[in-house]
Amino acid sequence: MPDLNKLIDEFEARKSPLELLTISALDKYDVRVYVKRDDLIDPYLSGNKWRKLNLNLVEAIRLAKATILTFGGAYSNHIYAVAAAGRQFGLKTIGIIRGEAPREYGATLRFADECNMELHFLSRSDYRAKIIPKDIDQSTCYILPEGGTNCLGIKGCERIVTEVKEQLPDDTKVDYWCTSSGTGGTASGIISALKNDSEALIFSALKGDFLKSDIQKLLGNCVAKKYSNWQLITDYHFGGYAKFKPELIEFINYFKATTDIPLDPIYTGKMFYGILDLLEKGFFKKGSTIVIVHTGGLQGVAGYNERKGIRIEV
Ligand SMILES: *Cc1c(COP(=O)(O)O)cnc(C)c1O
């Protein structure tokens, strides 16, 4: 069992840089844009998946649970992060994976396997019912939901906001906070940390607007306060979750070439595309300050390129 206090100190040290974006493409808009580079926290365990895991790992160790059990798809960034956490902090990990075992593992499952994550594959209906296989002794397990999205995960994401506030020049008033969203956990943490003092723009990586009620539910369960300082932006899913169009790939490669900031095609690429499109449309007030949270996901790009036969630079 890892030493709890040592671990907490180590976790506290994991901060990410805040960068002012200075590209000429922004000059005409009269806005100041900062990027919170959570993608740079660690090569394996970074982004919002780290934020959501942080306090959950502390809690697992406090409860003396030496095994982290969680759920996800075969390409899940969360599965990757949990496997990496197990390897870094000496915990056993179990991944319950949606769908039949593939004949050949993709990059994420290969990595999970290398980290000694124990993988179990469930049919889609068993997965939906979250049926944990009988041969797993659940009494030793700390069970984390899909995406790491639970109340401690949301609390961990609140730290994105507190960290940024410490990093910004004194007296900076942020007008907009932007994040990409899948389960709504990260968005909920950001919204609750803002305490209604500036607006959060939540870019959905999925088609439809069900995330709105998901986020309301998460906030209701975990924070028990009502917030009106946010809106869900649903126009930049590019056909649906993990789908793409050539213009998205072009944009990501252009953005990397001009800013040196790599983006992933599932979450951050779509959000940055959306933000630049909204700037062009005059959505943001003149003179405003925007903080964009880079939630990571870059470790998944190689596998995405492999599956789709495309080339995104990271
Ligand atoms: C998982 C993930 C998200 C979505 O986060 P939620 O908390 O599930 O909404 C956003 N960006 C990246 C890079 C992710 O891996």
PDBQT file of the ligand as one rigid body, heavy atoms in Angstrom, charges set to zero:
ROOT
HETATM    1  C1  LIG A 401     -12.613  12.299 -20.915  1.00  0.00    +0.000 C 
HETATM    2  C2  LIG A 401     -12.214  13.566 -21.563  1.00  0.00    +0.000 A 
HETATM    3  C3  LIG A 401     -13.060  14.686 -21.597  1.00  0.00    +0.000 A 
HETATM    4  C4  LIG A 401     -14.459  14.641 -21.034  1.00  0.00    +0.000 C 
HETATM    5  O1  LIG A 401     -14.449  14.831 -19.656  1.00  0.00    +0.000 OA
HETATM    6  P1  LIG A 401     -15.772  14.588 -18.802  1.00  0.00    +0.000 P 
HETATM    7  O2  LIG A 401     -15.364  14.901 -17.415  1.00  0.00    +0.000 OA
HETATM    8  O3  LIG A 401     -16.111  13.145 -18.971  1.00  0.00    +0.000 OA
HETATM    9  O4  LIG A 401     -16.826  15.446 -19.335  1.00  0.00    +0.000 OA
HETATM   10  C5  LIG A 401     -12.595  15.844 -22.172  1.00  0.00    +0.000 A 
HETATM   11  N1  LIG A 401     -11.363  15.910 -22.725  1.00  0.00    +0.000 NA
HETATM   12  C6  LIG A 401     -10.535  14.861 -22.737  1.00  0.00    +0.000 A 
HETATM   13  C7  LIG A 401      -9.225  14.995 -23.393  1.00  0.00    +0.000 C 
HETATM   14  C8  LIG A 401     -10.923  13.659 -22.154  1.00  0.00    +0.000 A 
HETATM   15  O5  LIG A 401     -10.086  12.606 -22.174  1.00  0.00    +0.000 OA
ENDROOT
TORSDOF 0
